């Protein structure tokens, strides 16, 4: 079995179990964790250097944006074919906090937020804390397990009298879909027709895999990209595995939107070390990112083979982006929450499908951001739970 690129480390289980993050402390040592969106790879050296240098100087104060806007804009131009206005880019603690703050600013309590289940679980509960409710526009799914945005479901959801915001996950978590330009155009037209704000979560954009082409929403030539209530949220945290350093980016479509972010800076303070790490990632961390993309491309193919060999009843459409595999386990007869069975009988922890909405019943999400050896072990443990 191929070894990982030297830039990514060895993914030694002995070393991994020395980590103290949630992934490695949530369960007992006999459980192999493959649930939370955290990769097993060693960090990019430029990120380690940036943070270690700050610590060596006792530089642990409040964040200054520094070169973050310029660094991201250059990355977007080089990798995403997008030239965002640097004056419209603001650091935020993380994507979910940025989304929550903007939704509170642009909608009254009781407003409806349209989402596309199965979808990232925090979308399902976070906004309820602020008196908003979700309106589901479920994804369509074909016989091969491929998902697509459903124009009829979106139209019905936006027709709800309370619908005020469409929250689009692009690339999509957990399905790994990368939406096409035509998909985004359809969403923009629907939001414009119904007068809905559009907030786009593009946190997985750096991890689009070979064969797919990512289109940043704000790169579209559409009137909605110049609306005061259109925002994109992204981060280096998923692409470079630095979620604990707490830094995301909010990009406004207009200067008025940028003023909204600027007025709320005290509620949106990023981590100082997160800003420094993100600058290092976007400017010096590209060789490491390329190594990750190569490994994830290999792993999604490997997973298909492992499932065919050990769990042929699982249906799986390889993701177009990121390190998350959405597994249809309904034919295994393990009930609504197969991840619970895998954990109880196989000592392997996957993300629970029902947490992604009713459409996740019978599904589980597997993190493939690891070595081929660890991925093989995860599937073998799942198979032992049948």
C-alpha positions as CSV (number, residue, x, y, z in Angstrom):
1,X,0.0,0.0,0.0
2,X,1.5,3.4,-1.0
3,X,3.0,5.6,1.7
4,X,1.9,9.2,2.2
5,X,3.9,12.1,0.8
6,X,6.8,13.0,3.2
7,X,5.3,16.5,3.5
8,X,2.3,14.9,5.2
9,X,4.2,12.8,7.8
10,X,3.6,9.2,8.5
11,X,0.1,9.2,10.2
12,X,1.6,6.9,12.8
13,X,-1.1,5.8,15.2
14,X,1.4,6.1,18.1
15,X,2.0,9.8,17.2
16,X,-1.6,10.6,16.5
17,X,-2.7,9.3,19.9
18,X,-0.5,11.9,21.5
19,X,-2.7,14.7,20.1
20,X,-5.2,16.2,22.5
21,X,-7.8,17.5,20.1
22,X,-11.4,16.4,20.1
23,X,-10.7,13.7,17.5
24,X,-8.3,11.9,19.7
25,X,-9.9,12.6,23.1
26,X,-13.6,12.0,22.4
27,X,-13.4,8.2,22.5
28,X,-11.3,5.5,24.4
29,X,-7.9,4.5,22.9
30,X,-9.3,1.3,21.4
31,X,-11.6,3.3,19.1
32,X,-10.3,4.5,15.7
33,X,-11.6,8.0,15.2
34,X,-12.8,8.9,11.7
35,X,-15.7,11.3,12.4
36,X,-14.8,14.9,12.9
37,X,-13.5,17.0,10.0
38,X,-9.8,16.9,11.1
39,X,-7.1,15.3,9.0
40,X,-4.3,13.1,10.4
41,X,-1.5,14.7,8.4
42,X,1.4,16.6,9.9
43,X,1.1,20.4,9.6
44,X,2.8,22.3,6.8
45,X,6.2,23.6,8.0
46,X,5.5,27.3,7.1
47,X,2.5,27.2,9.4
48,X,4.5,25.6,12.3
49,X,7.2,28.3,11.7
50,X,4.8,31.2,11.7
51,X,3.1,30.2,15.0
52,X,6.3,29.0,16.7
53,X,8.0,32.3,15.8
54,X,5.1,34.3,17.4
55,X,5.2,32.2,20.5
56,X,9.0,32.6,20.8
57,X,8.4,36.4,20.9
58,X,5.6,36.1,23.4
59,X,3.4,37.4,20.6
60,X,0.0,36.2,21.9
61,X,-2.1,39.4,21.7
62,X,-5.2,40.4,19.8
63,X,-5.3,39.7,16.1
64,X,-4.4,42.3,13.5
65,X,-5.5,41.6,9.9
66,X,-2.0,42.1,8.7
67,X,-1.5,40.6,5.2
68,X,-4.4,38.2,5.4
69,X,-6.6,39.9,2.8
70,X,-3.8,40.2,0.3
71,X,-2.6,36.7,0.9
72,X,-6.1,35.2,0.3
73,X,-6.8,37.4,-2.7
74,X,-3.5,36.2,-4.3
75,X,-4.5,32.6,-3.5
76,X,-7.9,33.1,-4.9
77,X,-6.5,34.6,-8.1
78,X,-3.9,31.8,-8.6
79,X,-6.0,28.8,-7.5
80,X,-9.7,29.8,-7.9
81,X,-9.7,32.2,-10.9
82,X,-11.2,34.9,-8.7
83,X,-10.1,38.4,-7.9
84,X,-11.9,39.4,-4.7
85,X,-11.7,43.0,-3.5
86,X,-9.2,43.1,-0.7
87,X,-11.2,45.9,1.0
88,X,-14.1,43.5,1.2
89,X,-12.2,40.7,3.0
90,X,-12.4,40.5,6.8
91,X,-11.0,38.0,9.3
92,X,-13.6,36.2,11.5
93,X,-13.1,33.6,14.2
94,X,-14.6,30.8,12.0
95,X,-17.1,30.4,9.3
96,X,-20.1,29.5,11.5
97,X,-19.5,32.5,13.8
98,X,-19.3,34.8,10.7
99,X,-22.5,33.3,9.3
100,X,-24.3,33.7,12.6
101,X,-23.3,37.3,13.1
102,X,-24.3,38.3,9.5
103,X,-27.6,36.5,9.8
104,X,-28.4,38.3,13.0
105,X,-27.5,41.6,11.3
106,X,-29.6,41.2,8.1
107,X,-32.7,39.2,9.3
108,X,-35.2,39.7,12.1
109,X,-35.9,36.9,14.6
110,X,-38.3,34.3,13.2
111,X,-36.8,34.4,9.7
112,X,-36.3,31.3,7.7
113,X,-33.0,30.0,6.4
114,X,-33.0,27.7,3.4
115,X,-30.5,24.9,3.4
116,X,-29.9,21.8,1.3
117,X,-29.9,18.6,3.4
118,X,-28.2,16.3,4.0
119,X,-26.0,19.1,5.3
120,X,-23.3,20.1,7.8
121,X,-24.9,19.5,11.3
122,X,-24.2,23.0,12.7
123,X,-26.4,24.4,10.0
124,X,-29.2,22.5,11.6
125,X,-28.8,23.8,15.2
126,X,-26.7,26.9,15.3
127,X,-29.2,29.4,14.0
128,X,-32.0,28.2,16.3
129,X,-30.0,29.8,19.1
130,X,-30.8,33.1,17.5
131,X,-34.5,32.6,16.9
132,X,-34.3,31.6,13.2
133,X,-35.6,28.4,11.7
134,X,-34.5,26.2,8.9
135,X,-36.4,25.6,5.7
136,X,-35.2,22.5,3.9
137,X,-34.6,22.2,0.2
138,X,-33.3,18.7,0.0
139,X,-30.8,17.7,-2.6
140,X,-31.9,15.4,-5.4
141,X,-30.2,11.9,-5.6
142,X,-30.0,9.6,-8.6
143,X,-29.8,5.8,-8.8
144,X,-26.0,6.0,-8.7
145,X,-25.9,7.9,-5.4
146,X,-25.0,11.2,-7.0
147,X,-26.5,14.4,-5.6
148,X,-27.7,17.6,-7.3
149,X,-29.4,20.8,-6.3
150,X,-33.1,20.5,-6.9
151,X,-34.5,23.6,-8.5
152,X,-38.1,22.7,-7.6
153,X,-37.2,22.1,-3.9
154,X,-35.3,25.4,-3.8
155,X,-38.2,27.3,-5.4
156,X,-40.6,25.8,-2.9
157,X,-38.4,26.6,0.1
158,X,-37.8,30.2,-1.1
159,X,-41.6,30.6,-1.5
160,X,-42.1,30.2,2.2
161,X,-43.2,33.6,3.5
162,X,-40.5,33.6,6.2
163,X,-37.6,32.7,3.8
164,X,-35.0,35.4,4.1
165,X,-31.7,33.7,3.5
166,X,-30.3,30.9,1.4
167,X,-27.3,29.3,3.0
168,X,-25.4,27.4,0.3
169,X,-22.7,25.0,1.2
170,X,-20.2,25.0,-1.8
171,X,-18.5,22.6,-2.0
172,X,-21.1,20.6,-0.2
173,X,-20.6,18.9,3.1
174,X,-21.1,15.9,3.4
175,X,-21.7,14.8,-0.2
176,X,-18.5,16.4,-1.6
177,X,-20.4,17.9,-4.5
178,X,-18.8,20.8,-6.4
179,X,-21.6,23.0,-7.9
180,X,-21.3,24.1,-11.5
181,X,-21.5,27.6,-12.8
182,X,-25.0,26.7,-14.0
183,X,-26.0,25.5,-10.6
184,X,-24.8,28.8,-9.0
185,X,-26.6,30.8,-11.6
186,X,-29.8,29.0,-10.9
187,X,-29.4,29.7,-7.1
188,X,-28.7,33.3,-7.8
189,X,-31.7,33.7,-10.1
190,X,-33.9,32.1,-7.4
191,X,-32.7,34.3,-4.6
192,X,-33.0,37.4,-6.7
193,X,-36.6,36.4,-7.8
194,X,-37.6,35.9,-4.1
195,X,-35.6,38.8,-2.6
196,X,-33.5,36.4,-0.4
197,X,-30.0,37.1,0.9
198,X,-27.4,34.6,-0.1
199,X,-24.6,33.4,2.2
200,X,-22.2,30.9,0.7
201,X,-19.9,28.6,2.8
202,X,-16.9,27.9,0.7
203,X,-14.7,26.5,3.4
204,X,-13.8,23.3,1.5
205,X,-12.9,25.2,-1.7
206,X,-9.1,24.7,-1.4
207,X,-9.7,21.0,-1.4
208,X,-11.4,20.5,-4.8
209,X,-10.0,17.3,-6.3
210,X,-8.8,16.5,-9.8
211,X,-11.6,16.4,-12.3
212,X,-13.8,19.0,-10.7
213,X,-13.8,22.7,-11.3
214,X,-14.7,25.0,-8.4
215,X,-16.5,28.3,-9.2
216,X,-16.5,30.9,-6.4
217,X,-19.9,32.4,-6.1
218,X,-18.7,36.0,-6.1
219,X,-16.8,35.4,-9.3
220,X,-20.1,35.0,-11.2
221,X,-21.2,37.8,-13.5
222,X,-24.6,38.1,-11.8
223,X,-26.4,41.1,-10.3
224,X,-26.7,39.2,-7.0
225,X,-22.9,39.2,-6.5
226,X,-23.2,43.0,-6.2
227,X,-26.0,42.9,-3.6
228,X,-25.5,44.2,-0.1
229,X,-26.7,40.9,1.4
230,X,-24.4,38.6,-0.5
231,X,-21.4,37.2,1.4
232,X,-18.9,34.4,1.0
233,X,-17.3,32.7,4.0
234,X,-14.1,30.6,3.7
235,X,-11.0,29.7,5.6
236,X,-7.6,28.0,5.5
237,X,-8.7,25.7,8.4
238,X,-10.1,22.8,6.4
239,X,-7.5,23.0,3.6
240,X,-4.5,23.1,5.9
241,X,-6.0,21.3,8.9
242,X,-5.8,24.2,11.4
243,X,-9.3,24.5,12.8
244,X,-8.0,25.0,16.3
245,X,-6.2,28.2,15.4
246,X,-9.6,29.9,14.9
247,X,-9.5,32.1,11.8
248,X,-11.9,32.4,8.9
249,X,-12.6,34.9,6.2
250,X,-15.8,36.8,5.3
251,X,-15.9,38.3,1.9
252,X,-18.6,40.9,1.2
253,X,-20.1,41.4,-2.3
254,X,-20.2,45.2,-1.9
255,X,-18.7,48.0,0.1
256,X,-21.9,48.3,2.1
257,X,-21.6,44.6,3.1
258,X,-18.0,45.2,4.1
259,X,-19.1,48.1,6.3
260,X,-21.5,45.7,8.1
261,X,-18.5,43.4,8.8
262,X,-16.4,46.3,9.9
263,X,-19.0,47.6,12.3
264,X,-19.1,44.1,14.0
265,X,-15.4,43.6,14.4
266,X,-15.5,43.2,18.1
267,X,-17.9,40.3,17.7
268,X,-15.7,38.8,15.0
269,X,-12.2,38.8,16.4
270,X,-10.1,36.0,14.9
271,X,-7.2,34.4,16.7
272,X,-3.9,36.2,16.3
273,X,-2.1,32.9,15.6
274,X,-4.9,31.9,13.3
275,X,-4.3,35.0,11.1
276,X,-0.5,34.3,11.0
277,X,-1.1,30.6,10.2
278,X,-3.6,31.5,7.5
279,X,-1.2,33.9,5.8
280,X,1.5,31.3,5.9
281,X,-0.9,28.7,4.4
282,X,-2.1,30.9,1.5
283,X,1.4,32.1,0.6
284,X,3.9,29.3,1.5
285,X,1.7,26.3,2.1
286,X,0.8,25.4,-1.5
287,X,3.2,22.5,-1.9
288,X,1.8,20.9,1.2
289,X,-1.8,21.5,-0.1
290,X,-0.9,19.9,-3.4
291,X,0.4,16.8,-1.5
292,X,-2.9,16.6,0.4
293,X,-4.9,16.9,-2.8
294,X,-2.8,14.0,-4.3
295,X,-3.4,11.9,-1.2
296,X,-7.1,12.5,-1.1
297,X,-7.4,11.7,-4.7
298,X,-5.7,8.4,-4.1
299,X,-7.8,7.7,-1.0
300,X,-11.2,8.3,-2.6
301,X,-10.3,5.6,-5.2
302,X,-8.8,3.3,-2.6
303,X,-12.0,3.6,-0.5
304,X,-14.1,2.4,-3.4
305,X,-12.0,-0.7,-3.7
306,X,-12.0,-1.4,0.0
307,X,-15.8,-1.1,0.2
308,X,-16.2,-3.4,-2.8
309,X,-14.0,-5.9,-1.1
310,X,-15.2,-5.7,2.5
311,X,-18.6,-3.9,2.5
312,X,-20.2,-4.4,-0.9
313,X,-23.6,-3.4,0.5
314,X,-22.4,0.2,1.0
315,X,-23.1,2.6,-1.8
316,X,-20.6,5.4,-2.3
317,X,-20.1,8.1,-4.8
318,X,-16.5,9.4,-4.5
319,X,-16.5,13.1,-3.5
320,X,-15.4,15.9,-5.9
321,X,-13.9,17.8,-3.0
322,X,-12.5,17.5,0.5
323,X,-11.8,14.4,2.7
324,X,-15.3,13.4,3.7
325,X,-17.0,10.3,2.2
326,X,-20.8,10.0,2.5
327,X,-21.7,6.4,2.7
328,X,-25.1,4.9,2.0
329,X,-25.4,2.0,4.5
330,X,-29.1,1.3,4.2
331,X,-28.7,-2.1,2.6
332,X,-26.6,-3.3,5.6
333,X,-29.7,-3.4,7.8
334,X,-28.0,-1.4,10.6
335,X,-30.9,1.0,11.1
336,X,-31.1,4.8,10.9
337,X,-27.7,5.3,12.5
338,X,-25.1,2.8,11.2
339,X,-22.3,4.9,12.7
340,X,-23.6,3.9,16.1
341,X,-23.3,0.2,15.2
342,X,-19.8,0.7,13.7
343,X,-18.8,2.3,17.0
344,X,-20.4,-0.3,19.2
345,X,-19.3,-3.4,17.4
346,X,-16.3,-2.3,15.3
347,X,-14.6,0.3,17.5
348,X,-14.5,2.8,14.7
349,X,-16.1,6.2,15.0
350,X,-17.8,7.8,12.0
351,X,-20.1,10.8,11.9
352,X,-23.8,9.9,12.5
353,X,-25.9,10.3,9.4
354,X,-29.1,11.5,11.1
355,X,-27.2,14.5,12.4
356,X,-27.2,15.8,8.8
357,X,-31.0,15.8,8.7
358,X,-33.7,13.2,7.9
359,X,-32.0,12.6,4.6
360,X,-29.0,11.2,6.6
361,X,-30.9,8.2,8.0
362,X,-29.1,5.0,7.1
363,X,-26.0,7.0,6.1
364,X,-22.6,7.7,7.8
365,X,-19.8,10.1,7.0
366,X,-16.2,8.7,7.0
367,X,-13.1,11.0,7.2
368,X,-10.6,9.8,4.6
369,X,-8.0,12.5,5.4
370,X,-5.4,9.9,6.6
371,X,-2.9,7.4,5.4
372,X,-4.0,4.4,3.2
373,X,-3.1,2.1,6.1
374,X,-5.5,4.0,8.5
375,X,-8.2,4.0,5.9
376,X,-7.9,0.3,5.3
377,X,-8.1,-0.3,9.1
378,X,-11.3,1.9,9.3
379,X,-13.1,-0.1,6.6
380,X,-12.0,-3.5,8.1
381,X,-13.4,-2.4,11.5
382,X,-16.7,-1.3,9.9
383,X,-16.9,-4.6,8.2
384,X,-16.4,-6.5,11.5
385,X,-19.5,-4.7,12.9
386,X,-22.0,-6.4,10.5
